[in-house]
Amino acid sequence: MRDDYKIVKSIDSLNLEVEAGVTNILRAMEAHTKLTVSELANTALKRFISAHKDFLPSDYYEKNPKHSQVK
């Protein structure tokens, strides 16, 4: 299952501001699992996107065919 967290597609950078508690927890998870904060955050964001597709315009994937749906 740990391989599911690896980032295998092209990457991009995004600067986020998050609560200090979230940062602390991600760092603790990184130390415990040996997964990077980027891998943990990427997995969490993909799960959020999958659960909240209603936040996207209904034609988003039609207008952005290069952006495959998050799996």
Beta strands, then each sheet from edge to edge (+ up, - down):
end
